[in-house]
Amino acid sequence: MAKAKTTFFCTNCGAESPKWLGRCPSCGAWNSFAEEVIRRPSGSNSNLPNRQTPMHIDQITAVNFGRLTTGNQEFDRVLGGGFVPGALVLIGGEPGIGKSTLLLQIALSLKGIRVLYVSGEESSQQIRMRADRLAISGSDCYILTETQLEEILSQAEASQPQLIIIDSIQTLQTNTLDATAGTVSQVRECAAQLQRFAKTRHIPVVLIGHITKDGLLAGPKILEHMVDAVLQFEGDRNHGYRILRASKNRFGSASELGIFEMYAGGLREVSNPSEILMSQHNREVSGVAIAAGIEGIRPMLIEVQALAGVPVYSTPQRSATGFDQRRLNMLLAVLEKRLGFRLSSRDVFLNVAGGIRIEDPAADLAVVASVISSSEDIPINHLICFAGEVGLSGEIRPVPRVDARIAEAARLGFRQIFISRYALKGLENLNLSIEISALERLDELVSGLFG
C-alpha cells in the first residue's frame, strides 16, 4: 500500500511547503502552516488540455453573451449590471447575516431562468421552509443537497442550468484529494474545478464563503484571486440594514454599494439610502452633521454623530464606529494644532448612523464640524451638509464628483452645502436651489458655521 503523501499549507494565503515553517515566506504570517494529507491523481499530465498556439488579438472573435440580470437593482448594481456568463462570484459574510436568504431570494425571483441551488449545509426541507417564508412563486429553481463535487458537476451537466449557486464552498470536497472538506487544498481544488466548468459552459457560478473571526474570507487568499468578483455582505445585527459591497470586480466597478433591509419576508431593496442614513430629530442637537458622500456612482447623505466630553479616566478615550479611528485621531490633532481646540484632554466618540461604514474622504469636513459642534455645544442647522477633505495644514481639499453631491443634497431639501473653494470649477451652470459655501481653511468653517 502506497504511503499517504502529506504536505503543509498556509491557512492565510495557501502557500505550499514540504515541511512545517514557523513563518510563511509568502504572506509573512506566523504559525499558519497546517499539515494535510493529499493524493495526487495518477497520470494527471495526460489530462492536460490540447496545446494552443498564440493568436493575434485581431483574429480573436468577440462574442457578446449579454449579462444575466436578476431584477434586483441593488444586486445588479454591485455586479456591474448582472451576471456575466462564465463568471465565478464569491460572496462572504458573517454567519446569519443573510447570505443564503439573499441568494435564494434571487434564485426564486428569476423567471424563466433555470437555477441550480446546491446546499451542503441545509436539507431540502429547510430550504423549502425558507422559500415559503419568502413567498415567491413562479420560479424555475432546482435544489440539490450534495457535498461531493463530482456529483454536483454531473447533475449540472444533466440539468443544464443557467445559474449555479453553491452554499457553501467550504462544505465541498473532491475525490482527487484525501483531505477533509474545508481544508486549504479542498477549497482550492473545488474552486478550480468549478472555475473550469463555468468558463467552458459559460454558466455563472456563485460561491458562498465563510469568514474568519477577523472578518476576512476564510480559506486561502488564492481563492480571491481565482474568482472574478468578491462581494462582502455586511451589517450590524442591531440594525435591520444590510450592505453588499464589492471588493473586487473584473466586469464592473469595485466601489459599488447595495443596501438592503431585512424583514420577516426576506430582504427588501433600499432605493433611497439617504433617507435611512439620516435620523429624524424633533429638535436640533449638538454634535450632528450631514456628510455628502459617494459610494461607487451613487451619492448619498450620511449622518455623522460626535460626542466630546470630560474624560472619566485619566486617559481620554477615542472611539469611532463606521469611521477609520486613525483618521479621526488625525483630524483631532489638526483641530488642536490649527484651531486651538483642546481636545487632547477630552473623550471623543464618533458614530456613523445607520450601521454603515464610510471611507469617503469627503466626510472629513462633516466629522470636524460635528466634533466642534459637540465640543462647544452649538447645534448645526439640519439643512446644512458638508463635502470636503481636510489636510494636515488645515486646508480644505476638493473631492471628486462634487456636482453629484450638490445635486443630491438639493434634491433632499438641503439649503446650504460647504465645499472646498478649489472645487468650484464647473459648477457655474448648476441651477439648483441650494447655497454653495466655498471654504479654503478650517478657520473659515468655524466663522461661517458658528459665527
WOCOR-V773916 format. One record per backbone hydrogen bond with DSSP energy under -1.0 kcal/mol. NH is the residue of the N-H (numbers start at 1). CO is the residue of the C=O. If there is no record, write none. Layout:
# WOCOR-V773916
nh;co
NH;CO
NH;CO
This chain:
# WOCOR-V773916
nh;co
7;36
8;17
9;34
10;15
11;32
14;10
17;8
24;29
28;24
31;22
34;9
36;7
38;5
47;44
48;45
59;56
68;83
76;72
77;73
78;74
79;75
80;76
81;76
83;68
87;84
89;205
90;229
91;207
92;231
97;94
102;98
103;99
104;100
105;101
106;102
107;103
108;104
109;105
110;106
115;140
116;163
117;142
118;165
119;144
120;167
127;123
128;124
129;125
130;126
131;127
132;128
133;129
134;130
135;131
142;115
144;117
149;173
152;148
153;149
154;150
155;151
156;152
157;153
158;154
159;155
160;156
162;114
164;204
165;116
166;206
167;118
169;208
171;168
173;147
177;174
183;180
187;183
188;184
189;185
190;186
191;187
192;188
193;189
194;190
195;191
196;192
197;193
198;194
199;195
200;196
201;197
202;198
203;198
205;87
206;164
207;89
208;166
209;91
212;216
215;212
218;210
223;220
225;221
226;222
227;223
228;88
229;88
230;248
231;90
232;245
233;92
234;243
239;236
242;260
243;234
244;258
245;232
246;256
247;230
248;230
250;228
258;244
260;242
261;268
262;240
263;266
266;263
268;261
270;259
275;272
277;273
289;304
291;302
292;386
293;291
293;300
295;298
298;295
300;293
302;291
303;277
304;289
305;351
306;287
307;349
309;347
319;348
321;350
328;324
329;325
330;326
331;327
332;328
333;329
334;330
335;331
336;332
337;333
338;334
339;335
341;335
343;341
346;343
347;309
348;317
349;307
350;319
351;305
352;321
353;303
358;322
363;360
364;361
365;388
367;363
368;364
369;365
370;366
371;367
372;368
373;369
374;370
375;371
376;372
378;373
384;381
385;416
386;290
387;418
388;362
389;397
391;395
394;391
396;440
397;389
405;401
406;402
407;403
408;404
409;405
410;406
411;407
412;408
413;410
414;409
415;383
416;383
417;435
418;385
419;437
421;439
423;420
424;421
427;424
430;427
434;432
435;415
437;417
439;419
442;394
446;442
447;443
448;444
449;445
450;446
